[in-house]
């Protein structure tokens, strides 16, 4: 602990236990403070060193500086938040449907215009949300989009809690 400091020793103790006592290979990320005071993220991997008898006699530790990766992830998260804020606040209905996972994003305008909640919409496909007759009418458009074709069409939309309908353009 004199060489690495008590906080570093405390952080690495559970890793060392798993490697030396349990014989596991352990990968981990850890933020450390350099002697200059600069903080950096590292990706570490600790592997048991086994003797001829198969018993663990120590461990090999390899670590890589991944600060640039962490910085890029932080920047990406910030950009995603900006995009989500923009999409959430424009006055158009927006929904994103992943072909494997269903609805992964829906903004407030879409929810209000359809009379559904975010919790209800997320993870669902159109067939899980709309009545069968509407899904049947939408299916040709959905098939074209699934094939990678850009599609624009218009349809009538009944406003929630009202008998009023209006035309909407879907892109």
Secondary structure, 3 states (H helix, E strand, C coil): CCCCCHHHHHHHHHHHHHHHHCCCCEEEEEEEECCCCCEEEEEEEEEEEECCCCCEEEEEEEEEECHHHHHHHHHHHHHHHHHHHHHHHCCCCCEEEECCCEEEEECHHHHHHHCCCHHHHCCCCHHHHCCHHHHHHHHHHHHHHHCCCCCCEEEEEECCCCCCEEEEEEC
